[in-house]
Amino acid sequence: MQIHVLFFIAFLNLVRMNRADDYGWGECPKVNPVSNFDFNKFSGLWYVIQKFDLSSPCWTYYFVNQNGIRKVIQNQNQTINEREPEKTPGNIGTLEIVNATQPGFMSVRFSDNILGKADYTVYFTDYENYGAIFRCQKVLFGHRRSATILSRQPYLTPSLRNQARAKLISFDIDISSFKSVDPIFCKNPRGPAGETFPDETTRRNGFGQRTEQRT
């Protein structure tokens, strides 16, 4: 048994890389997806507000449905270019619905993930303001997991953040690993000719009123 434990620890160190994951024994915990999830309504740009075991000046997600192929694009250096999201440097994952009766429960496969697919659950969203995702992947004798709280804007009220966190607690998930991301520092995306594409928040306040916006 001791050899198995040592091998498991060594293996986790190998696959950890830069991923924001927690690790545990046994199967992935069960987290229920939102009812009647609509991927098309969920598509588009999201700012990461909190994420497990990671603190970064900027982290954005972009969900897209291209001819029935669902993808998530992740970037931690700049705001994803909404005009050409796949041309923004980042990590792209392919999403598949696991059960048609629960479209909010999907699998995701990233090209840099040597272990293959992981469970990907949208467990909290109103589509227009906030969202939250739980990802979990079986590895040998255990699993690795991560959670992410999202917002359509570079800020989210404490009330909504707490609701997303409380929802995870209701599934017996330890949320102590949540770390805050400050997307107010996200760089604007640039087009092929170097032009800047300011997003809605930049046009509205120029990222100059962060204190007033974060209520």
N, C-alpha and C positions, 0 to 999 in steps of 0.2 A: 504493500500500500504506500509506503514511504517513497518508493521509486516512482510510483504513479503521480504522487503529489509533486515531486521535484520536476518530473517531466512536464506536468501541466503548467507549473509556474514558468518553466523555461519557455514553453510554447507560447504562453500568453505574452511574455516579454518580447518574443519574436514578432507576434502579430500586432502588438499594441501600436507601434510606430507613433503617428501623431493623432490617432483617433481619440475622440473624447468618450471613453467607455469606462463603465464599472464592470467588475467581474464577479461571478458567483458560481456556486456549485449547482448541479442539477439542470432541470429544464428551464426554459424561459418562463417568467411569470406571465400570467394571463392579464392582459389589459384590453378592455372592451372598446371597440371603435365607436365613433359617433353613429347614430342611426341614420339610415338613408343618405349616406355620404355621397356628395356630388363632386367628382374630381374636377369637372370643368369649372365649377364655381370656385373651387379651391386653387385653381391654376393662377399663375402670375407670380409677381415678386413678393417676397416676404423678408422681413428683417429678423434676424435672430436676437432675442432679448436675453434669454438665459439658456445655458446648455450644460450638460454634465461635464465636469472636470476640465473645463477649458475657459480661458479668458482671452479675448482677442479684441483689438480695436474695431474690427468690422467682420461681420459674417452674414451673408445673404443667401437665400434659397430662391430658386425659380422653378415652378412646376409647369409642365407643358404637355399637351396631348397632340402628338403629330401623327395624323392618320391612324389613330387608334393605339399608337405606341406612347405610353406614359413615361415621362422622364422627370427626374429632379436634378437640377444643376446647383452645385454648391460652390461658393467662392468666399474666401476669408480675407481678401485684400481690397476689394472694391465692390460697389453696387453693381449688380449684374445688369448689363445693357438690355433693356426690355425690347429694343428694336431687333437686336440680334443676340438673343441670350446664349445660344450655343457657341458664339464666337468669343464670349467672355472666358478667359482662362479659368478653369475650375474643374471640379470633380463631377462627373455625370453618372447618375445611377438610373437603371431601367426598372420601372415599377410594373408589377403584375398583380391583378386582383386574385386573391387566393380562393375566395368563396363569393359567388355572385350575390348571395343573400346578405353579405357583410362587405360591401365595397370599400369601407374604410380600413379593412384589414388587408394589407398587401404584402408582397415580398419585394425586396430591392436588391439589385446586384450592381456593385460598383466595379469598374474595370481594375482598380488597384486592390481589390479585396481577394486575397488568395483563397479564402475559405468559402467563397461563393455567395449564395443568397442569404438574406437576413429578413426577419419579420419586420414589417413597417406599418405601424398603426397610427392613424389620425384619431386621437381620442377626445379632442376638444377643439371646437371651432364654431364661429358664426360666419365664416367666409369673408366678411367685409372688414373685420377689425383684428381678430386674434385667431391663433391656431396653436396646436400642440401635438407633438409627435413622439411616439415611443418606438425605439428600434432595438431589436434583440436578435442575437445570433448564437446558435448552439456551437460550442467548441469542445471537442473531446468529452471530458467529464463534467463540463460546466457550461457557462454561457457568458457572453459579454453584452452589455446593454447601455443605452444612452437615451436621454430625453431632451427635447428641444422645445422651447416656448417661442412662438413667432408673433409678429405684428406686421400689419400692412404699412405702418409708419415706423420711423426710427425710435419709437418710444411706446410704452404701454403702461397704463395706469397700474399702481400697486394692487388695486382690487382685482383686476383681470389676471395679473401675474399670480396672485394668491389663489384664485380659483383654479388655474391650470395646475398649480402645485398641489392643491388639496385634492384634485381629481386623481392624481397619481397616488397620493396617500391612501385614497379609498381602495386602490388595488394592491395595497400593501407594498408599495415601492418606496424605498428609502430615497428621499429627495435631498439629502445632505450634500450631494455632489454637485448640485446646481451652482454654476458660476455665471456672473453677469457679463454680458457683452455690451459694449457701448457703440451701437451702429451710427451714432451721430457723427463719428469720425470716418465713415465710409467715403471713399473717393468716388467721384462721379465717373461713370463709364465713358470711354472715348470711342469714337467711330473710326473707320479705316483711314480717314484723312486727318485724324487727331482732334476732331471737333468734340466738344463736351456735350453730353446729353444730360442736362440737369433733370433730376426727378422731381416729383410733385412737391416734396418737402423743401427741396432746395429753392424752387421757384417761390414758395410761399414765405419762407422765413430765412433763407440763406444759411441755415444751420447756426443762426446767430442768437436764437432764443431758446436754447436747450432748457434752461432752468425754468422758464415760464411754461414750456410745453410739457415737461415731465411732472405731472400732478399725481 
